[in-house]
Amino acid sequence: MIATRRLTLLGTLALAGCWTSAQHGEMIDQRIAALEADDQDRRKQIQDLETQLKAQLPKMDAKLAELDEALNRLNNATHRSGADVGVRLDEIQEQMQKLRGVMDETQHRLDQQQAVAQNTAQESDRKLAAVIGPQALADASAKEKAQKIAVADRPGLFAQAFKLYSSGVPADVDVGRELFLEFLRRYPNDAQASEAQYYVAACFFQAKRFKEAALAFQKVIDQFPKSAKVCDARYRLGLCFAELKLRDEAKAALEETLGRCSGKVGLAKEAKAKLAELNRQDKARKPAGH
């Protein structure tokens, strides 16, 4: 019964943010499709140019090696006059200098195209987010910043995300959430994966995005049933439901917290107090004589 109610509820939450106007939704889909088509064309052009530039580099490397070999042969050729060797040496050095200049220019163009490709992808994300709405735009910006600052090592990435989450600054908390998501993408089976998922939910909760928070807390419970964070997730799930005015579901989640997490005294006390508060409110709402 609880499982059935949970599935129904999560389905309701997942659909709660969908568009209510079919025409508006169709218009949005058309605009997104146009943006994606334009983005694909631009990415294809950049990819073709990168392929051409990369194909030139091995040929230039081979030419440099050939010139180096010729230079070595000249240096070792004792039967030729010093003046002749000097002339040929100057010629080869001039050719090598020109070739190195071409290689530097080619590498510079390749770096520029890679930067353009990255900026194009980010601009496309921003355009798509702008079509969807300001919250999506903020999320895209947070994701972009997270990708720029994410460190390479596993402990450092988790610590970096947790520091931003702990700051309490809304923009930093959003970036912290994206870093926790990056941690989960890189290390889905890590011992700290359940904590990362919990803090993704906690970031949503801190931002008062209770629907997303509820779904994320439920992931902790479903995907990491043995995690030390499960009890906290159950309790916070109840708080999310309460904020979403889903009072029956909130009380059910809090009761489940009390039943399964009685060993965590402090948490159980908070859950009991919140449950009592909801019951008092429900009692106060009942008309006299009922």
Backbone hydrogen bonds, N-H to C=O, Kabsch-Sander energy under -0.5 kcal/mol:
donor,donor_aa,acceptor,acceptor_aa,energy
5,R,1,M,-2.5
6,R,2,I,-2.4
7,L,3,A,-2.3
8,T,4,T,-2.3
9,L,5,R,-2.6
10,L,6,R,-2.9
11,G,7,L,-2.2
12,T,8,T,-2.0
13,L,9,L,-2.6
14,A,10,L,-2.5
15,L,11,G,-1.6
16,A,12,T,-1.0
17,G,13,L,-0.5
18,C,15,L,-1.8
22,A,20,T,-0.6
25,G,21,S,-2.4
26,E,22,A,-2.3
27,M,23,Q,-2.4
28,I,24,H,-2.4
29,D,25,G,-2.4
30,Q,26,E,-2.2
31,R,27,M,-2.3
32,I,28,I,-2.7
33,A,29,D,-2.5
34,A,30,Q,-2.1
35,L,31,R,-2.3
36,E,32,I,-2.7
37,A,33,A,-2.3
38,D,34,A,-2.4
39,D,35,L,-2.5
40,Q,36,E,-2.4
41,D,37,A,-2.0
42,R,38,D,-2.2
43,R,39,D,-2.5
44,K,40,Q,-2.3
45,Q,41,D,-2.2
46,I,42,R,-2.2
47,Q,43,R,-2.6
48,D,44,K,-2.4
49,L,45,Q,-2.1
50,E,46,I,-2.5
51,T,47,Q,-2.2
52,Q,48,D,-2.1
53,L,49,L,-2.6
54,K,50,E,-2.9
55,A,51,T,-1.9
56,Q,52,Q,-1.1
56,Q,53,L,-0.5
57,L,53,L,-1.1
59,K,55,A,-0.7
60,M,56,Q,-2.1
61,D,57,L,-2.5
62,A,58,P,-2.5
63,K,59,K,-2.1
64,L,60,M,-2.5
65,A,61,D,-2.3
66,E,62,A,-2.2
67,L,63,K,-2.4
68,D,64,L,-2.7
69,E,65,A,-2.2
70,A,66,E,-2.2
71,L,67,L,-2.5
72,N,68,D,-2.3
73,R,69,E,-2.3
74,L,70,A,-2.2
75,N,71,L,-2.2
76,N,72,N,-1.7
77,A,73,R,-0.7
77,A,74,L,-0.8
78,T,76,N,-1.2
85,V,81,S,-2.6
86,G,82,G,-2.2
87,V,83,A,-2.2
88,R,84,D,-2.5
89,L,85,V,-2.6
90,D,86,G,-2.2
91,E,87,V,-2.2
92,I,88,R,-2.6
93,Q,89,L,-2.5
94,E,90,D,-2.2
95,Q,91,E,-2.2
96,M,92,I,-2.8
97,Q,93,Q,-2.3
98,K,94,E,-2.2
99,L,95,Q,-2.7
100,R,96,M,-2.8
101,G,97,Q,-1.9
102,V,98,K,-2.2
103,M,99,L,-2.6
104,D,100,R,-2.7
105,E,101,G,-2.2
106,T,102,V,-2.7
107,Q,103,M,-2.8
108,H,104,D,-2.3
109,R,105,E,-2.4
110,L,106,T,-2.4
111,D,107,Q,-2.6
112,Q,108,H,-2.4
113,Q,109,R,-2.5
114,Q,110,L,-2.2
115,A,111,D,-2.1
116,V,112,Q,-2.5
117,A,113,Q,-2.7
118,Q,114,Q,-2.2
119,N,115,A,-2.6
120,T,116,V,-2.8
121,A,117,A,-2.2
122,Q,118,Q,-2.3
123,E,119,N,-2.7
124,S,120,T,-2.4
125,D,121,A,-2.1
126,R,122,Q,-2.2
127,K,123,E,-2.5
128,L,124,S,-2.7
129,A,125,D,-2.5
130,A,126,R,-2.5
131,V,127,K,-1.8
132,I,128,L,-1.9
133,G,129,A,-2.9
137,L,133,G,-1.9
138,A,134,P,-2.4
139,D,135,Q,-2.3
140,A,136,A,-2.5
141,S,137,L,-2.2
142,A,138,A,-2.3
143,K,139,D,-2.5
144,E,140,A,-2.4
145,K,141,S,-2.3
146,A,142,A,-2.4
147,Q,143,K,-2.3
148,K,144,E,-1.4
149,I,145,K,-1.9
150,A,146,A,-1.9
157,L,153,D,-2.0
158,F,154,R,-2.0
159,A,155,P,-2.4
160,Q,156,G,-2.4
161,A,157,L,-2.3
162,F,158,F,-2.6
163,K,159,A,-2.1
164,L,160,Q,-1.6
165,Y,161,A,-2.4
166,S,162,F,-2.5
167,S,163,K,-0.9
168,G,164,L,-0.6
168,G,165,Y,-0.9
173,V,169,V,-2.9
174,D,170,P,-2.0
175,V,171,A,-1.7
176,G,172,D,-2.7
177,R,173,V,-2.4
178,E,174,D,-1.8
179,L,175,V,-2.0
180,F,176,G,-2.4
181,L,177,R,-2.2
182,E,178,E,-2.1
183,F,179,L,-2.3
184,L,180,F,-2.1
185,R,181,L,-2.0
186,R,182,E,-2.3
187,Y,183,F,-3.1
190,D,187,Y,-1.6
193,A,190,D,-1.7
196,A,192,Q,-2.5
197,Q,193,A,-2.4
198,Y,194,S,-2.3
199,Y,195,E,-2.5
200,V,196,A,-1.7
201,A,197,Q,-1.9
202,A,198,Y,-2.4
203,C,199,Y,-2.2
204,F,200,V,-1.8
205,F,201,A,-2.6
206,Q,202,A,-2.7
207,A,203,C,-1.6
208,K,205,F,-1.6
209,R,204,F,-2.8
210,F,208,K,-1.1
213,A,209,R,-2.3
214,A,210,F,-2.5
215,L,211,K,-2.0
216,A,212,E,-2.2
217,F,213,A,-2.9
218,Q,214,A,-2.2
219,K,215,L,-1.2
220,V,216,A,-1.2
221,I,217,F,-1.7
222,D,218,Q,-2.6
223,Q,219,K,-3.1
224,F,220,V,-1.8
227,S,224,F,-2.1
230,V,227,S,-1.3
233,A,229,K,-2.4
234,R,230,V,-2.5
235,Y,231,C,-2.2
236,R,232,D,-2.7
237,L,233,A,-2.2
238,G,234,R,-1.8
239,L,235,Y,-1.8
240,C,236,R,-2.3
241,F,237,L,-2.4
242,A,238,G,-2.0
243,E,239,L,-2.3
244,L,240,C,-1.9
245,K,242,A,-1.4
246,L,241,F,-2.9
247,R,245,K,-1.1
250,A,246,L,-2.4
251,K,247,R,-2.6
252,A,248,D,-2.2
253,A,249,E,-2.4
254,L,250,A,-2.3
255,E,251,K,-2.6
256,E,252,A,-2.2
257,T,253,A,-1.9
258,L,254,L,-2.3
259,G,255,E,-2.3
260,R,256,E,-2.4
261,C,257,T,-2.4
264,K,261,C,-1.6
265,V,263,G,-1.3
268,A,264,K,-2.9
269,K,265,V,-2.3
270,E,266,G,-1.8
271,A,267,L,-2.6
272,K,268,A,-2.5
273,A,269,K,-2.1
274,K,270,E,-2.3
275,L,271,A,-2.4
276,A,272,K,-2.3
277,E,273,A,-2.0
278,L,274,K,-2.2
279,N,275,L,-2.3
280,R,276,A,-2.3
281,Q,277,E,-2.2
282,D,278,L,-2.3
283,K,279,N,-2.3
284,A,280,R,-2.4
285,R,281,Q,-1.3
286,K,282,D,-1.0
286,K,283,K,-0.5
290,H,287,P,-1.6
